[in-house]
Amino acid sequence: MEKMTQKTCRTEGPEQALKKAQSLLEGSVPLFAGTVGLDGRPQVRPAVFAFVRNGALYFMTAKSSRMYAELSKTPYVQLSGVFPGTGEIFRLSGKVCFTEEADVTGRFVSERPEAFGRLGGEEKMLIAFFLLGAELELPAPDGAGGDLKMRLPEPKGVLIGITLKKKTELRDRLARILERREEGPPPADDETVKLYDGALFVFAEAAKAVWPRMDIRPIERAAMFETWDEREKYTALAARRIGNAVIDKPEDLTYWLNIDTLKEPAP
């Protein structure tokens, strides 16, 4: 009986992989992204590559887009394109991490005005994402058969956001904190309360990703924000203050959802 042959896999260094991925992304138009649709079925649509910074490959989308909704629900993507001239086909996969850092979106607006226009032309509606655990896949050279897989280095100095461990006591503690906020704001000036509410939104959205049935409506009803832009501003500021904190015990919530902690300058 004839034996089945498996695809071979050759690996290259992470830094080499990053340079290769950057050159392919910059030269491949159109670029396509495969996502898991809101209905659970696969979706493919054009994607927009922005630039590389601190080892992170940044892509852009609009908050009003289906892609943003799909990646918020299932944060994994596979990008694919064909490099002009050589006809080289590639696939780039990884876990999506969103960021609303103003210097990222601002750089995109100034450097890529045409792509900015295709995404709607409203900077406040832009949102960037980069990849964690990214892997580049190419056909093996010289007809050797199999695939050439290249693992990219993890980006440095980027805002990944908080990590909530999936523990019942964390869920219950955060639910109580949200309920208490609806009873009234903490004793502080309006500016500080808005920063606190921004932090509550950061934690509420992270909790919703971990526990989809969790009720986060108390903060949506109680927050002091007068406009959507104000909510975005203070949520982004709180996210930068909290950084990449890992929350694995209730005491961590007590520390971060604290007026004095939030008033400390970001590291």
C-alpha positions in Angstrom: 0.0 0.0 0.0 1.4 3.4 -1.0 2.4 5.5 1.9 1.0 9.1 2.2 3.7 11.8 2.1 3.5 14.8 4.4 4.5 18.3 3.5 7.9 19.2 4.7 8.5 22.3 6.8 11.7 24.3 6.8 12.2 27.2 9.2 14.2 30.4 9.0 15.3 33.0 11.7 12.6 35.3 13.1 14.3 38.6 12.1 14.7 37.3 8.5 11.1 36.3 8.5 10.0 39.8 9.6 12.0 41.5 6.8 10.6 39.0 4.3 7.0 39.6 5.5 7.4 43.4 5.4 8.7 43.3 1.8 5.8 41.0 0.7 3.2 43.1 2.4 4.5 46.4 1.0 4.6 45.0 -2.5 1.4 42.9 -2.6 -1.7 44.8 -3.9 -4.3 43.7 -3.4 -3.8 42.0 -0.1 -6.6 39.8 1.3 -7.6 38.8 4.8 -9.4 35.6 5.8 -11.5 35.8 9.0 -14.2 33.9 10.8 -17.5 35.6 10.0 -20.1 36.5 12.6 -22.1 33.5 11.4 -19.2 31.2 11.9 -18.4 30.9 8.1 -15.2 31.9 6.5 -14.9 35.4 5.0 -12.3 36.9 2.7 -11.9 40.7 1.9 -9.3 43.2 1.0 -6.9 44.3 3.9 -4.8 47.4 4.4 -1.1 47.0 5.6 0.2 50.2 7.3 3.8 49.8 8.4 6.3 48.1 10.7 7.1 49.6 14.1 8.9 48.0 17.1 8.8 44.7 15.3 5.0 44.9 14.9 3.3 44.6 11.5 0.4 47.1 11.7 -2.8 46.8 9.7 -5.7 49.2 9.6 -9.5 48.8 9.5 -12.5 50.9 10.4 -14.5 50.4 13.6 -17.7 50.4 11.5 -16.4 47.5 9.3 -17.4 43.9 9.3 -13.8 42.9 9.6 -13.5 44.7 12.9 -16.6 43.0 14.2 -15.4 39.6 13.1 -11.9 40.0 14.5 -13.3 41.3 17.8 -15.3 38.1 18.1 -12.6 35.7 16.8 -9.2 37.5 16.9 -7.4 35.4 14.4 -6.6 36.2 10.8 -4.8 34.9 7.8 -3.5 37.3 5.2 -2.6 36.4 1.6 -1.2 38.0 -1.5 0.9 37.6 -4.6 4.2 39.4 -4.9 4.3 41.2 -8.3 7.0 40.1 -10.8 7.8 36.8 -9.1 4.3 35.6 -8.6 5.3 34.5 -5.1 2.2 33.5 -3.1 2.4 33.9 0.7 0.2 33.5 3.7 0.7 35.3 7.0 -1.3 34.1 10.1 -1.5 35.2 13.7 -3.6 36.4 16.6 -5.0 39.9 16.3 -4.3 42.5 18.9 -6.1 45.9 18.5 -4.7 49.2 19.4 -5.9 52.8 19.3 -2.6 54.5 19.9 -2.9 58.0 18.4 0.7 58.0 17.0 -0.1 54.8 15.1 -3.3 56.0 13.4 -1.8 59.5 13.0 1.2 58.1 11.1 -1.0 56.0 8.9 -3.2 59.1 8.0 -0.1 61.2 7.1 1.8 58.4 5.2 -1.0 56.6 3.5 -3.7 59.2 2.5 -5.1 57.1 -0.3 -5.6 54.0 1.9 -7.0 56.3 4.6 -9.6 57.5 2.1 -10.6 53.9 1.2 -11.3 53.3 4.9 -13.7 56.2 5.1 -11.5 59.2 5.7 -12.4 59.7 9.5 -9.5 59.3 11.8 -11.6 58.8 14.9 -13.1 55.7 13.2 -9.7 54.1 12.5 -8.4 51.2 14.5 -5.1 49.4 14.1 -4.2 45.8 14.8 -0.9 43.9 14.9 -0.2 40.2 15.1 1.0 38.0 17.9 2.4 34.5 17.2 2.7 35.4 13.5 3.9 32.8 11.0 4.8 33.4 7.3 4.2 30.5 4.9 5.7 30.3 1.4 6.0 27.6 -1.2 9.4 25.9 -0.8 12.0 27.3 -3.3 13.4 25.4 -6.3 10.4 23.1 -6.5 11.6 21.2 -3.5 8.0 20.5 -2.4 6.3 21.2 0.9 6.1 24.6 2.6 8.6 27.1 4.0 7.3 28.3 7.3 8.9 31.2 9.1 8.0 32.3 12.6 8.1 36.1 13.1 9.6 37.6 16.3 7.1 38.9 18.9 6.8 42.7 18.7 8.5 44.7 21.5 7.2 47.7 23.3 3.6 47.4 22.1 0.4 47.8 24.0 -1.1 44.4 24.0 -3.6 45.2 26.7 -4.7 43.5 29.9 -5.0 39.7 30.3 -7.8 38.5 32.4 -7.4 34.9 33.7 -10.6 32.9 33.3 -11.4 32.5 36.9 -14.9 32.7 38.6 -13.7 34.9 41.4 -12.4 37.5 39.0 -15.6 37.5 37.0 -17.7 37.9 40.2 -15.5 40.6 41.7 -15.5 42.7 38.5 -19.3 42.3 38.2 -19.7 43.7 41.7 -17.4 46.6 40.9 -19.5 47.5 37.9 -22.7 47.3 39.9 -21.2 49.6 42.6 -20.2 52.1 39.9 -23.9 52.4 38.9 -24.7 53.3 42.5 -22.5 56.4 42.2 -19.0 57.6 41.2 -15.9 57.4 43.4 -15.0 60.6 45.4 -12.9 62.5 42.9 -13.0 65.4 40.5 -14.8 64.9 37.1 -11.6 64.4 35.2 -10.4 61.6 37.5 -13.8 60.0 37.5 -13.8 59.9 33.7 -10.3 58.2 33.8 -11.7 55.7 36.2 -14.7 55.1 34.0 -12.3 54.6 31.1 -10.5 51.9 33.1 -13.8 50.2 33.8 -14.6 50.1 30.1 -11.1 48.5 29.5 -11.8 45.8 32.0 -15.4 45.4 31.0 -14.5 44.8 27.3 -11.8 42.4 28.3 -14.2 40.5 30.5 -16.8 40.3 27.7 -14.2 38.7 25.5 -13.5 36.0 28.2 -17.1 35.6 29.5 -19.4 36.6 26.6 -22.6 36.4 28.8 -21.2 38.8 31.3 -23.4 41.9 31.8 -21.3 45.1 31.3 -24.3 47.4 31.0 -23.9 49.0 34.4 -20.8 51.0 33.2 -22.5 51.8 29.9 -25.3 53.4 31.9 -23.3 55.1 34.6 -20.2 56.5 32.8 -19.8 60.3 32.9 -18.9 60.6 29.3 -20.9 63.2 27.4 -19.8 62.1 23.9 -18.5 59.0 22.1 -15.2 60.8 21.4 -14.8 61.5 25.2 -15.4 57.9 25.9 -12.7 56.9 23.4 -10.2 59.4 24.8 -10.4 58.3 28.4 -10.6 54.6 27.5 -7.4 54.9 25.5 -5.7 56.9 28.3 -6.7 54.3 30.9 -5.5 51.5 28.6 -2.1 53.1 28.4 -1.9 53.6 32.2 -2.8 50.0 32.8 -0.5 48.7 30.0 -0.1 44.9 29.6 -1.1 43.9 33.1 -2.0 40.3 33.8 -4.9 39.9 36.2 -5.0 36.6 37.9 -6.4 37.3 41.4 -9.1 39.7 42.8 -6.5 41.9 44.5 -5.2 42.8 41.0 -8.6 44.4 40.2 -8.5 46.3 43.5 -5.1 47.7 42.6 -5.8 48.7 39.0 -9.4 50.0 39.6 -8.1 52.5 42.1 -8.1 56.3 41.7 -4.6 56.7 43.1 -3.1 53.9 40.8 -4.7 55.4 37.7 -3.5 58.9 38.5 0.1 57.7 38.4 1.9 58.6 35.1 2.1 55.8 32.6 5.4 53.9 32.6 
